[in-house]
Amino acid sequence: MNKSFLKEIKWEAASRYIACVFGAALYGIGLNIFVGPIELYMGGVTGIAQIGNMLSSQLFGIHANMTGYVIFIINVPLLFVAYKYMNRVFFIKTVLTIIAETLAFSWIPIPAAPLVNDPLTLSIIGGIISGFGCGFILRYGGSSGGVDILGVYAAMKNPNISVGRISLMISAVVFIFCFFVYPFETVIYSVIYTLVTTFVYEKVYLQNIKVSVLVITKQPENWVYINNVLKRGATVWRGVGAYSGKDTYIIFSVVSKYEMPILRRYLREKDPNSFMVAWDQVTVNGHFQSHLFS
């Protein structure tokens, strides 16, 4: 194994950690700069931490932004789940991301006045930025802690459960509490912010999207690549080309959208005469292992 290849592997691994930190920074920017001035609330653990920060201000007179530190404290027991049931790389990336989030939420200043005087605009823009941040973290093999850990664990057990769905279920509990405590407008815009965030990171988090592929090829080793490298099962038929009359192989498999460009690149380099058809957003029942860590 040559040095340049090893260097490339090390840089690729390091870039995933950098992406997790970058995602945490984006999350903090979306939350603090855009929705912080209008005091919107996020769902999940972040929302619980925001409520805790508000209560500490009203009940104990602590006016410093404690959201990041409260998130860190809540995440400590959840990290046990990540350590016990998920791989070590995911655990390390999650710890790194939680630390980066704690710093981002605590150090990124909340403007004294909103950037624009339209709460809906702030909710949508803040949700888009936060969604990209959360999606980046998940896409590159980490998590922002809290609900993400529970969502990834649930998705490991059931491939038809998405991280976003778990997040929305837990967020609903937070918003029910907010409904009785905060003005109605605040709750509505908070829900919009959370929905936009969830929608965006579900689109960015490609490992959670399943794609069925059909490959027409004359090279049988292609399904070996799908089995051994992508770690996916495949079904193979022998066929005959309608025009050429020559024998061919038809390979059917289900991969994640994250794995699609890897398979496409392999076929383009090793078998440029192959033909591939893909269907997005398929529902899978039965044994299908979600490769949620990259």
N, C-alpha and C positions, 0 to 999 in steps of 0.2 A: 504494500500500500504506500504510494508515494506521498511526499511531504505536502505537496500542493492540495491533494485530495483531503488529507487530514486537516489542513488549515481551513479548507472550505467547510468541512463538517463542523469544526469548532466555531467558525464564524456564524454558521447557520444556527447552531445551538445558542450562541450568545445573542444573536439578533432576536430570538424568541423571548428572551428575558427582557431585552430592551423594549420590545413591542408591548410586553405586559406593563412595564413602567410608564411607557407613553400612553397606553390606554387608561391607566389610573389618573394620569395628568389630565387627559381629555374629560374623563368623568368628573373630576374636580372642577374644571373650567365650566362645564355645562351646568353643574349644580350651584356653585358659588357665584359665578359672575352673572349668569342669566336668570336663574330662578331664585337665588338667594335674596336679592333685594325686594322681591315681592312675596317673600316668605311662603313659597310653595313647599310641599312635602312629597318626598319620594316614598315609594312603597318598600316593603321588605325591611331588612335590617337597617338600611340607611334612614328610612322613615322613622323607625323606632328610635334611632340615635338622635334624629332631629327633634322628636318629641321630648326625649330626655334632656336635650340641650335647652329647649324652651322651658321645661319645668324647673331645671336648675337655675335658670335666670329669674323666673317668677317667684319661686319658693325660697331660694337660697341667696338670691342676689348675685349669682355668678354670671357676669355678662360676657366673659370670654367665649369664643367659639370652641365648644368642646365636642362638636359632632364627630370629628375624626377619632378622638380618643375613646369616645363611647363606642364607636364602631369596632375599634380594636378590642375593647374589653368583651363585647358581645361575641366577637369572632373566636375568642380563645377556646371555648368548648366545642365550637363547630370545627375547628382545626383538627380536633381529635378524630372526627369522622373522616376528614381528608387523609390523615396520616394512617388510620387503621384500614380503610376500605379502598383507597385509591393509590395510584403509584407515587413513588417518592418524588419524581420530577414535578408532578402536579402539586404535591404538597409544598415543595420548595418555592415554586412559582407563585402559589397562592399566598404564602407568607410574605414573599417579596412584594406582591401586589398590595396586600393589606397595609404593609408599612408605607408603601408609596401613596396609597389612598389616604392614610392617616395624615401624612405630611401635606398632601395636596389640599385636603379639606380644611386643615388647620392653618396653612400658610398662604393659600390663595385668598387675597382679600375680597370680602363681599362689598361691592360698591354701595355708597351711601344712598344713591338714587338709581332707579332702573335705567338701563341703557336706552330703552324706548318706553313710551307710555302706553304700550299695548300688551297686556298680560298674555293674550293668546299667542302673539308673535314670540314673546319670551319663552312661553311653554314649549312651543314647537321647536324653536332653534336650540334651546337648552336640551330638549329631548333628543334631537338629532345628534348633537355633540356628545352627550352622555351615552347614547346608544352606540355610537361608533366606538367610544372608549371601552364600554363593557364588551362589545362584540370582538374588539381587538384582543382583549385579555383572554376571552374564551377560545378564540380562533387559534391563538398561539400557545395553547396548552395550560393556561392558568385559570384562575377565577378571582373575582373580587371579594370572595368570602361570602359569609352569610347565606342568603337564599341560593346563590349560585352553587355552593357546595351541595346543598340539599337537592337542587335541580339536577346537577350532574349525576349525583348518586341515584336519583329516581330514574333518569334516562338510561343509566347503566343497567338497571333492572328491567325496564320496559322501553324498547326502542321507539314506541309510538308516543312517549311522553317527552315533551320538549322542556328545556330549561325555562323558557319564557312562560310556559303555562303554569309551572310551579310558582314562578315569581309573581304572576298575576293573582294566583289564589291567595298567597300570603299577603300580597299588597292589599287585597280586598279587606282583610281584617284591620289593617292599619287605617284605611280610609273610612271604615265604619266608625272607628274611634274618632277620627278627625271630624266626621260629620256632626258629632255631638259637641265638639269643642271649638271648632273654627267656623268662620263665616262660610256660607254656602259657596260663594264665588271661589274662595281659596281651595276648597275641596274639589270643585269642578276642574279648575286649572291644574291642580295637582294630579288629578286622574288623567287629564290630557297629556301632561308631561310624562307620566309613567307609561301610558299606552304608546306614545311616540318612541320613548326610549326602548321599550320592549320590542316594538315592531322593527326598529332599525337594527338592534343587536341580533335579533333572530335572522335577519338577512345577511349580516356580516359573519355570523357564526356558522360557517359552512358545514362543519362536522355534524351538525344536527339535521341537515337536509339530506334526504335519501334520494338517490337517482338510480333508475334501472337502465342498464346498457345492453345493447345487442351488437356484437362484433362479428362481422363476416370476414373471414381470413383463410388463407391457405397454409398458415404457419401454426401448428398445434402447440408450440411452446408459449404462445400468448396466454393460454389459460394457466400455465405454470407460473407465469409472472403474477397473474391475478391472485393465485393461491398463495404463493410464497412471499411475495413482496407486499402486496396490498392486504394480504391475510383475509381474502374474501373467497367465499365459495362460488362455484360456477357450474352451470349445466351446459353440456356440449352436444350438439347434433351434427351428424354428417349430412351435407347437402350437395346439390348440384347447381352450378350457375346456369340460369335460364338462357343466357345468351351464349356463353362459352361452352357449356356442356361439361365443364371440368369440375372435379370434386372440390368441395370447400368445407370449411368448418363454421358452425354457427355457435357462438359463445354467448350465453346469457348470464348476467350477474347484477347484483345490487351493490352500489358503492355510495360513499358520501360525496356531497358536492365538492368537498375539500380534496377528495382523492381523484375527482374527475380530470383535472388538468394534468395530474401525475400520469394517469393511464393514457390520456390523449398524447402527451409528450412522448411516452414510451412507444406508442404505435406509430407516431410520426417519424421517430428516429429508427426503429427496428423493423417496422412493417408498413412502409408508406403506401402500399397497395391495398391495405385493409380498409374496411368500411365500417363506421360505427354510428349507431343511432342511440340517442339518450332521451329519457323521459324524466322530467323534474317532479319533485314533491310526490313521490309514490308512497302509499301506505303499505307497511310490511307487517304481516302477522306470522307468528312462529319464531324460529330461532334466527335472530339477526343481532350481531354484536355491534353496538355503537362504539366506534373508535373516537372517543371524545377528547383524547389527549394527543397533542402533536409534538 
